[in-house]
């Protein structure tokens, strides 16, 4: 896939590469106890301030979500680790969608808008590529988002001390 991609614009948002001006929002995102609830917990703000790179997240498959010139979240599109449970192809490596948003952006439809745009981009960049999503089944917001985006359940399994929901978009469920 060609990277970096040109910014993707939706009705309200811009999906773009990370920039130095996003560093404070990254620290806020990963230090947030609310955000950390279903991703293994938050990290200490002082540790993040010391360790975060000048331009966090600059890599292929990583989008900053911008609203009115400010970062409100991030989307990742990464190959799913073959060593983890949850795959729809032998050998794994499917494109996995991940997202995190600052709590102030929750409940306004930004996640569906941004993830939908990222999924459209994947469909154009990697035609026919299935996209998978894995989230804790207890994460009601993520479960509603997965359904809204057209993911269908493949399986549930225990990982990281919690039940995980694994779904796919682009292939029929097994």
C-alpha atoms as an extended CHARMM CRD file, in Angstrom:
* protein
*
       174  EXT
         1         1  UNK       CA              0.0000000000        0.0000000000        0.0000000000  PROA      1               0.0000000000
         2         2  UNK       CA              1.2840000000        3.4680000000       -0.8530000000  PROA      2               0.0000000000
         3         3  UNK       CA              2.1510000000        5.5300000000        2.2310000000  PROA      3               0.0000000000
         4         4  UNK       CA              1.8600000000        8.2630000000        3.2560000000  PROA      4               0.0000000000
         5         5  UNK       CA             -1.5710000000        8.6810000000        1.8070000000  PROA      5               0.0000000000
         6         6  UNK       CA             -3.0800000000       12.0600000000        1.0160000000  PROA      6               0.0000000000
         7         7  UNK       CA             -5.3350000000       13.2870000000        3.8190000000  PROA      7               0.0000000000
         8         8  UNK       CA             -8.8090000000       11.7800000000        3.7260000000  PROA      8               0.0000000000
         9         9  UNK       CA            -11.6160000000       14.2580000000        4.2560000000  PROA      9               0.0000000000
        10        10  UNK       CA            -15.0800000000       13.4070000000        5.5160000000  PROA      10              0.0000000000
        11        11  UNK       CA            -17.9860000000       15.7270000000        6.2400000000  PROA      11              0.0000000000
        12        12  UNK       CA            -16.4830000000       16.7890000000        9.5920000000  PROA      12              0.0000000000
        13        13  UNK       CA            -13.0740000000       15.1510000000        9.9130000000  PROA      13              0.0000000000
        14        14  UNK       CA             -9.6330000000       14.8240000000        8.3720000000  PROA      14              0.0000000000
        15        15  UNK       CA             -7.6690000000       11.5530000000        8.5510000000  PROA      15              0.0000000000
        16        16  UNK       CA             -3.9850000000       12.3520000000        8.1160000000  PROA      16              0.0000000000
        17        17  UNK       CA             -0.4310000000       11.4920000000        9.0270000000  PROA      17              0.0000000000
        18        18  UNK       CA              0.7470000000       12.3380000000       12.5200000000  PROA      18              0.0000000000
        19        19  UNK       CA              2.5610000000       15.6420000000       13.0770000000  PROA      19              0.0000000000
        20        20  UNK       CA              4.5710000000       17.1240000000       15.9470000000  PROA      20              0.0000000000
        21        21  UNK       CA              1.5790000000       19.2950000000       16.9380000000  PROA      21              0.0000000000
        22        22  UNK       CA             -0.3180000000       16.0750000000       17.8760000000  PROA      22              0.0000000000
        23        23  UNK       CA              2.0750000000       15.0580000000       20.6660000000  PROA      23              0.0000000000
        24        24  UNK       CA              0.0600000000       16.6160000000       23.5340000000  PROA      24              0.0000000000
        25        25  UNK       CA             -3.1300000000       14.9120000000       22.3440000000  PROA      25              0.0000000000
        26        26  UNK       CA             -1.2990000000       11.5510000000       22.1710000000  PROA      26              0.0000000000
        27        27  UNK       CA             -0.1670000000       11.9930000000       25.7610000000  PROA      27              0.0000000000
        28        28  UNK       CA             -3.7300000000       12.8820000000       26.7910000000  PROA      28              0.0000000000
        29        29  UNK       CA             -5.1370000000        9.8660000000       24.8970000000  PROA      29              0.0000000000
        30        30  UNK       CA             -2.8100000000        7.2770000000       26.4380000000  PROA      30              0.0000000000
        31        31  UNK       CA             -2.9710000000        8.8340000000       29.9360000000  PROA      31              0.0000000000
        32        32  UNK       CA             -6.7880000000        8.8180000000       29.9840000000  PROA      32              0.0000000000
        33        33  UNK       CA             -8.2490000000        6.2780000000       32.4340000000  PROA      33              0.0000000000
        34        34  UNK       CA            -11.5010000000        6.2350000000       30.3970000000  PROA      34              0.0000000000
        35        35  UNK       CA             -9.6680000000        5.4170000000       27.1570000000  PROA      35              0.0000000000
        36        36  UNK       CA             -7.5490000000        2.7870000000       28.9280000000  PROA      36              0.0000000000
        37        37  UNK       CA            -10.5390000000        0.8630000000       30.2880000000  PROA      37              0.0000000000
        38        38  UNK       CA            -10.5670000000       -1.7690000000       27.5150000000  PROA      38              0.0000000000
        39        39  UNK       CA             -6.9640000000       -1.5450000000       26.2740000000  PROA      39              0.0000000000
        40        40  UNK       CA             -4.9660000000       -2.6230000000       29.3030000000  PROA      40              0.0000000000
        41        41  UNK       CA             -5.1790000000        0.5950000000       31.2930000000  PROA      41              0.0000000000
        42        42  UNK       CA             -3.7950000000        4.0920000000       31.0300000000  PROA      42              0.0000000000
        43        43  UNK       CA             -0.1410000000        5.0350000000       31.3130000000  PROA      43              0.0000000000
        44        44  UNK       CA              1.2960000000        7.6150000000       33.7110000000  PROA      44              0.0000000000
        45        45  UNK       CA              1.2820000000       11.0850000000       32.1300000000  PROA      45              0.0000000000
        46        46  UNK       CA              4.8360000000       11.8660000000       33.3360000000  PROA      46              0.0000000000
        47        47  UNK       CA              6.1470000000        8.6700000000       31.7060000000  PROA      47              0.0000000000
        48        48  UNK       CA              4.3800000000        9.5460000000       28.4490000000  PROA      48              0.0000000000
        49        49  UNK       CA              5.7430000000       13.1040000000       28.5130000000  PROA      49              0.0000000000
        50        50  UNK       CA              9.2740000000       11.6970000000       28.8280000000  PROA      50              0.0000000000
        51        51  UNK       CA              8.9770000000        8.8310000000       26.3470000000  PROA      51              0.0000000000
        52        52  UNK       CA              6.6350000000        9.9420000000       23.5540000000  PROA      52              0.0000000000
        53        53  UNK       CA              8.5260000000       10.7170000000       20.3540000000  PROA      53              0.0000000000
        54        54  UNK       CA              8.3540000000       14.2040000000       18.8600000000  PROA      54              0.0000000000
        55        55  UNK       CA              6.0120000000       12.8570000000       16.1660000000  PROA      55              0.0000000000
        56        56  UNK       CA              4.1260000000        9.9260000000       17.7300000000  PROA      56              0.0000000000
        57        57  UNK       CA              2.5610000000        7.3320000000       15.4490000000  PROA      57              0.0000000000
        58        58  UNK       CA              4.2500000000        8.2500000000       12.1840000000  PROA      58              0.0000000000
        59        59  UNK       CA              4.1520000000        4.9530000000       10.2960000000  PROA      59              0.0000000000
        60        60  UNK       CA              2.2290000000        3.2290000000        7.5190000000  PROA      60              0.0000000000
        61        61  UNK       CA             -1.3560000000        2.4350000000        8.4440000000  PROA      61              0.0000000000
        62        62  UNK       CA             -1.6340000000        5.1060000000       11.1440000000  PROA      62              0.0000000000
        63        63  UNK       CA             -4.1070000000        7.9800000000       10.8350000000  PROA      63              0.0000000000
        64        64  UNK       CA             -4.6340000000       10.9030000000       13.1680000000  PROA      64              0.0000000000
        65        65  UNK       CA             -8.2920000000       11.9520000000       13.3150000000  PROA      65              0.0000000000
        66        66  UNK       CA             -8.5790000000       15.7250000000       13.2230000000  PROA      66              0.0000000000
        67        67  UNK       CA            -11.6120000000       17.8740000000       14.0060000000  PROA      67              0.0000000000
        68        68  UNK       CA            -11.3970000000       21.6440000000       13.5040000000  PROA      68              0.0000000000
        69        69  UNK       CA             -7.5940000000       21.4870000000       13.3720000000  PROA      69              0.0000000000
        70        70  UNK       CA             -7.1250000000       19.3760000000       16.5240000000  PROA      70              0.0000000000
        71        71  UNK       CA             -6.4300000000       15.6820000000       17.0360000000  PROA      71              0.0000000000
        72        72  UNK       CA             -9.3840000000       13.8600000000       18.6380000000  PROA      72              0.0000000000
        73        73  UNK       CA             -8.2790000000       10.2830000000       18.0440000000  PROA      73              0.0000000000
        74        74  UNK       CA             -6.3860000000        7.7940000000       15.9320000000  PROA      74              0.0000000000
        75        75  UNK       CA             -6.9910000000        4.8490000000       13.6300000000  PROA      75              0.0000000000
        76        76  UNK       CA             -4.6040000000        1.9990000000       12.9370000000  PROA      76              0.0000000000
        77        77  UNK       CA             -4.6550000000       -0.4200000000       10.0150000000  PROA      77              0.0000000000
        78        78  UNK       CA             -2.0680000000       -3.0900000000       10.7720000000  PROA      78              0.0000000000
        79        79  UNK       CA             -1.4710000000       -6.7170000000        9.7910000000  PROA      79              0.0000000000
        80        80  UNK       CA             -2.9350000000       -8.9340000000       12.5250000000  PROA      80              0.0000000000
        81        81  UNK       CA             -0.1700000000      -10.7920000000       14.3170000000  PROA      81              0.0000000000
        82        82  UNK       CA             -0.1550000000      -14.4170000000       13.1320000000  PROA      82              0.0000000000
        83        83  UNK       CA              0.6480000000      -15.5750000000       16.6940000000  PROA      83              0.0000000000
        84        84  UNK       CA             -2.5850000000      -14.2140000000       18.1480000000  PROA      84              0.0000000000
        85        85  UNK       CA             -5.9550000000      -15.9510000000       18.0980000000  PROA      85              0.0000000000
        86        86  UNK       CA             -8.4880000000      -14.7160000000       15.5970000000  PROA      86              0.0000000000
        87        87  UNK       CA             -7.9060000000      -15.0760000000       11.8690000000  PROA      87              0.0000000000
        88        88  UNK       CA             -9.9680000000      -15.5630000000        8.7250000000  PROA      88              0.0000000000
        89        89  UNK       CA             -7.1110000000      -16.7320000000        6.4840000000  PROA      89              0.0000000000
        90        90  UNK       CA             -4.5230000000      -19.4490000000        7.0200000000  PROA      90              0.0000000000
        91        91  UNK       CA             -1.3600000000      -17.7770000000        8.2630000000  PROA      91              0.0000000000
        92        92  UNK       CA             -3.1530000000      -14.5980000000        9.3480000000  PROA      92              0.0000000000
        93        93  UNK       CA             -1.8250000000      -11.2000000000        8.3770000000  PROA      93              0.0000000000
        94        94  UNK       CA             -5.2810000000       -9.7350000000        7.7280000000  PROA      94              0.0000000000
        95        95  UNK       CA             -5.6400000000       -5.9730000000        7.9630000000  PROA      95              0.0000000000
        96        96  UNK       CA             -6.8620000000       -5.1580000000       11.4740000000  PROA      96              0.0000000000
        97        97  UNK       CA             -8.7570000000       -1.9500000000       12.2480000000  PROA      97              0.0000000000
        98        98  UNK       CA             -8.0710000000       -0.2820000000       15.5770000000  PROA      98              0.0000000000
        99        99  UNK       CA             -9.1960000000        3.0790000000       16.9110000000  PROA      99              0.0000000000
       100       100  UNK       CA             -9.0070000000        5.2290000000       20.0190000000  PROA      100             0.0000000000
       101       101  UNK       CA            -10.7020000000        8.5790000000       20.6260000000  PROA      101             0.0000000000
       102       102  UNK       CA            -10.4190000000       11.1580000000       23.3710000000  PROA      102             0.0000000000
       103       103  UNK       CA            -13.4350000000       10.9880000000       25.7160000000  PROA      103             0.0000000000
       104       104  UNK       CA            -14.5690000000       14.4840000000       24.7050000000  PROA      104             0.0000000000
       105       105  UNK       CA            -15.1300000000       13.0960000000       21.1760000000  PROA      105             0.0000000000
       106       106  UNK       CA            -17.2640000000       10.1440000000       22.2890000000  PROA      106             0.0000000000
       107       107  UNK       CA            -20.9550000000        9.9040000000       21.4290000000  PROA      107             0.0000000000
       108       108  UNK       CA            -20.9120000000       12.2330000000       18.4180000000  PROA      108             0.0000000000
       109       109  UNK       CA            -20.5180000000        9.7100000000       15.5860000000  PROA      109             0.0000000000
       110       110  UNK       CA            -16.8820000000       10.6060000000       14.8760000000  PROA      110             0.0000000000
       111       111  UNK       CA            -15.6650000000        7.0170000000       15.2790000000  PROA      111             0.0000000000
       112       112  UNK       CA            -18.1720000000        5.6750000000       12.7320000000  PROA      112             0.0000000000
       113       113  UNK       CA            -17.3850000000        8.5180000000       10.3160000000  PROA      113             0.0000000000
       114       114  UNK       CA            -13.5980000000        8.1480000000       10.6150000000  PROA      114             0.0000000000
       115       115  UNK       CA            -13.5090000000        4.3340000000       10.6270000000  PROA      115             0.0000000000
       116       116  UNK       CA            -15.9110000000        4.2200000000        7.6810000000  PROA      116             0.0000000000
       117       117  UNK       CA            -13.5850000000        6.5100000000        5.7120000000  PROA      117             0.0000000000
       118       118  UNK       CA            -10.5550000000        4.3950000000        6.6610000000  PROA      118             0.0000000000
       119       119  UNK       CA            -12.3790000000        1.2210000000        5.5690000000  PROA      119             0.0000000000
       120       120  UNK       CA            -13.2830000000        2.8630000000        2.2440000000  PROA      120             0.0000000000
       121       121  UNK       CA             -9.6160000000        3.7710000000        1.8180000000  PROA      121             0.0000000000
       122       122  UNK       CA             -8.5250000000        0.1550000000        2.4860000000  PROA      122             0.0000000000
       123       123  UNK       CA            -11.1030000000       -1.1080000000       -0.0320000000  PROA      123             0.0000000000
       124       124  UNK       CA             -9.5190000000        1.1540000000       -2.6740000000  PROA      124             0.0000000000
       125       125  UNK       CA             -5.8930000000        0.5290000000       -1.6940000000  PROA      125             0.0000000000
       126       126  UNK       CA             -6.2180000000       -3.2400000000       -1.1250000000  PROA      126             0.0000000000
       127       127  UNK       CA             -9.2250000000       -4.4720000000       -3.1460000000  PROA      127             0.0000000000
       128       128  UNK       CA            -10.7010000000       -7.6720000000       -1.7570000000  PROA      128             0.0000000000
       129       129  UNK       CA             -8.6700000000       -7.4870000000        1.4720000000  PROA      129             0.0000000000
       130       130  UNK       CA            -10.7110000000       -8.6240000000        4.4790000000  PROA      130             0.0000000000
       131       131  UNK       CA            -10.5320000000       -6.2880000000        7.4510000000  PROA      131             0.0000000000
       132       132  UNK       CA            -10.7800000000       -7.7120000000       10.9640000000  PROA      132             0.0000000000
       133       133  UNK       CA            -11.5570000000       -6.1150000000       14.2910000000  PROA      133             0.0000000000
       134       134  UNK       CA            -11.0080000000       -7.4410000000       17.8030000000  PROA      134             0.0000000000
       135       135  UNK       CA            -12.3960000000       -5.8430000000       20.9460000000  PROA      135             0.0000000000
       136       136  UNK       CA            -13.4160000000       -6.8400000000       24.4270000000  PROA      136             0.0000000000
       137       137  UNK       CA            -17.0120000000       -8.0220000000       24.2940000000  PROA      137             0.0000000000
       138       138  UNK       CA            -17.6390000000       -5.8820000000       27.4020000000  PROA      138             0.0000000000
       139       139  UNK       CA            -16.8160000000       -2.7310000000       25.3960000000  PROA      139             0.0000000000
       140       140  UNK       CA            -20.3670000000       -1.8410000000       24.4000000000  PROA      140             0.0000000000
       141       141  UNK       CA            -19.3610000000        1.2350000000       22.3760000000  PROA      141             0.0000000000
       142       142  UNK       CA            -16.8830000000       -0.7650000000       20.2910000000  PROA      142             0.0000000000
       143       143  UNK       CA            -19.4150000000       -3.5570000000       19.7840000000  PROA      143             0.0000000000
       144       144  UNK       CA            -22.0240000000       -1.0640000000       18.4950000000  PROA      144             0.0000000000
       145       145  UNK       CA            -19.4190000000        0.5260000000       16.2120000000  PROA      145             0.0000000000
       146       146  UNK       CA            -18.3880000000       -2.8660000000       14.7830000000  PROA      146             0.0000000000
       147       147  UNK       CA            -22.0200000000       -3.6600000000       13.9380000000  PROA      147             0.0000000000
       148       148  UNK       CA            -22.5790000000       -0.2170000000       12.4140000000  PROA      148             0.0000000000
       149       149  UNK       CA            -19.4770000000       -0.6360000000       10.2250000000  PROA      149             0.0000000000
       150       150  UNK       CA            -20.6860000000       -4.0150000000        8.9290000000  PROA      150             0.0000000000
       151       151  UNK       CA            -18.4060000000       -6.3940000000       10.8330000000  PROA      151             0.0000000000
       152       152  UNK       CA            -19.7880000000       -9.8650000000       11.4980000000  PROA      152             0.0000000000
       153       153  UNK       CA            -18.7550000000      -12.0780000000       14.3770000000  PROA      153             0.0000000000
       154       154  UNK       CA            -16.3200000000      -14.8780000000       13.6150000000  PROA      154             0.0000000000
       155       155  UNK       CA            -15.5500000000      -16.0300000000       17.1510000000  PROA      155             0.0000000000
       156       156  UNK       CA            -15.0890000000      -15.1050000000       20.7840000000  PROA      156             0.0000000000
       157       157  UNK       CA            -12.1220000000      -16.1220000000       22.8780000000  PROA      157             0.0000000000
       158       158  UNK       CA            -10.2670000000      -15.3020000000       26.0600000000  PROA      158             0.0000000000
       159       159  UNK       CA             -7.2200000000      -13.0220000000       25.7220000000  PROA      159             0.0000000000
       160       160  UNK       CA             -5.6230000000      -10.4320000000       28.0160000000  PROA      160             0.0000000000
       161       161  UNK       CA             -7.8090000000      -11.6750000000       30.8730000000  PROA      161             0.0000000000
       162       162  UNK       CA            -11.1090000000      -10.8360000000       29.1510000000  PROA      162             0.0000000000
       163       163  UNK       CA            -13.4990000000      -12.1890000000       26.5440000000  PROA      163             0.0000000000
       164       164  UNK       CA            -12.6400000000      -10.8530000000       23.0980000000  PROA      164             0.0000000000
       165       165  UNK       CA            -15.0270000000      -10.4230000000       20.1790000000  PROA      165             0.0000000000
       166       166  UNK       CA            -13.4190000000      -11.0390000000       16.7860000000  PROA      166             0.0000000000
       167       167  UNK       CA            -15.1870000000      -10.0150000000       13.5950000000  PROA      167             0.0000000000
       168       168  UNK       CA            -14.5650000000       -9.5350000000        9.8830000000  PROA      168             0.0000000000
       169       169  UNK       CA            -15.7290000000       -7.1940000000        7.1650000000  PROA      169             0.0000000000
       170       170  UNK       CA            -15.2990000000       -8.2980000000        3.6020000000  PROA      170             0.0000000000
       171       171  UNK       CA            -15.6210000000      -12.0600000000        4.0180000000  PROA      171             0.0000000000
       172       172  UNK       CA            -18.5700000000      -14.1380000000        5.1460000000  PROA      172             0.0000000000
       173       173  UNK       CA            -18.3250000000      -15.2500000000        8.7660000000  PROA      173             0.0000000000
       174       174  UNK       CA            -17.2500000000      -18.8590000000        9.2990000000  PROA      174             0.0000000000
